[in-house]
């Protein structure tokens, strides 16, 4: 991941939208680690994709929760939202 990110101008962060899976990614640090590493190696453009929303019946509430949570976190590590 680091080698590829070092050469990238932009990156895509794919999040698992399933209940529990997203929270585990944030809690275990995988999501946080990848976004911090991308920022650290100079990737200033980060697209965030929420995958598997079909497993929560395309819940707009779930989508809004994840968007809000990720935006707060990315602002903390100095990404422009």
N, C-alpha and C positions, 0 to 999 in steps of 0.2 A: 504494500500500500504506500509506504513512504517513498520508495524509488519512483513509482509512477506519479505520485503527487508532486514530487520535486520538479518535474518537468511540465506540470499542468498549469494552464492559465485559469481553469475552472474545474469544479468537481461536482459530482452528484452524490448526495447523501441519501441513501434509501433506508426508510424507516418501516418497521413492521407495525401495521395498524391494529393488529389483533389485541384484544383486551389482555393485559398482562405482559404481552411480548414487548410492547413499546416501553412500558414501565421498567421491565427487566433490562432492556438495552440502556436506558438512562441510569438505572441504579447500578448496574454492573460496570458501567463506564465505557462500554464499547462505542456507543453513539457519541458520547462526550470525547473519548479519546480520538476517534477518527476526525471529528470536527476541529479539535485543538491541534492535531498534527497537520491537518490541511492548512490551517491558519499559520502555524509555525513555519511551514516551508514556503509560504508566500502565496497560497491560493486565496485570492480575495473575492472570487465569485463562487458561491456555493448554491446549487439548486437542491432543494429538499423535495423528496418524493415519498409519499406515504403509500405503501404497498399493502395489499390484502384487506382493503376496506370492505370488500365483498363479504368477508367473514363476519362483519358486524352490520350487515344489511345496509351498507352505504350510509351509516349514521352520520348526519351532519354534526350532531353534538360531539361525536367522537373525533371527527375531522377538526372541528373548531378547537377542541381541547388540545389535541396534538399540535396544531398550528401555534396556538398561544404559548404552550409550554416550550416548544422549540425556539420560537422567536425570542422569548425571554432569555433562554440559555445562549443563543447566538449573539444577542446584544451584549451579554456579559463577557464574551470572549472577543468583542470588538468587530463583529460582522455587522454591516449595514443591513437592516431588514427591509 
